[in-house]
Amino acid sequence: MRTTLDIPDIKYRRLKIKAAREGTSVRQIVLRGVDRELNGDAPRRTKRLAKPILKSYVPGSIRIDNEQIYDVIGFP
């Protein structure tokens, strides 16, 4: 089936560059994206964090060290 998509110029240019680097077509890249969406393989969106992420005893200021930041962000 044929369809028409309105893709912003900047994104289409990026698609063309990616296709050229991979030695494939824009069509194939778009179809891969459609397959990912339909098969549930699409990257999951992250959940928004509830505010406040860190509690402060004095509103507007917080004392935090790197270890506490890593605990909140969850670096590997």
N, C-alpha and C positions, 0 to 999 in steps of 0.2 A: 504494500500500500504506500502511496506517496502522501506526504504531508508537507506543510510549510511551517518552519519555525522562525520566529523573529529573535535572533541572537544578537546582542549588542556587538558592535564592531570590535571592541577591544577583546572580548571573549572569543570571538570568531578567529581573530588573528592568533590568539594563544592556542586555539584548537589546531589551526593550520600548522603552526610551528611544531606542536607536539606530534601531529600526524607525520610531518616530514622527518622528524627525529626518529620516530618509531618505524618509518617506512610503511605506513598504513594510510588510510583515508580518514577524513573527518567523519564520514558516515560510520566507519567501524568504531571509532571512539565513542560517538553518540550512542550507537547500539550497545556497546559495552556498559555504558552508564544506565541505559534503560534496563538491561538484563540485571544489573546489580540492584536497581530499585525493585524490580519485580520479584527477584529471588530472595530479597531480604538481606543481601550482602552489602548494602549501602552503609557507609560509616554512620554509626549512631551519634546522634547529637548529645552533647553533654548536658547534664542537668544544671539548672541555675542554682547557685548557692543561696541559702537563706541569709538575710542580713540581720544582725551583724555576723560576719564570719568569725571575728574575734571580739570578745567582749572587753570593754575598756571601763575601768573604774572612774576615769575622768573623761567625759565625752569630748571628742575632738582630738584626743591624744592616745597613743598606745605605745607601750614599750614591748618590742618583740625582737627576738634574735633569729638567726638563720635556721636553727633547729626547729623553732616553732613555725616558721614559714614553710619549711619542708613538710612538716606534719599536716599543715592545712592544704598545701598544693599537692602533696603526694608524689614527689619526685622519686624515681626508682632508687 
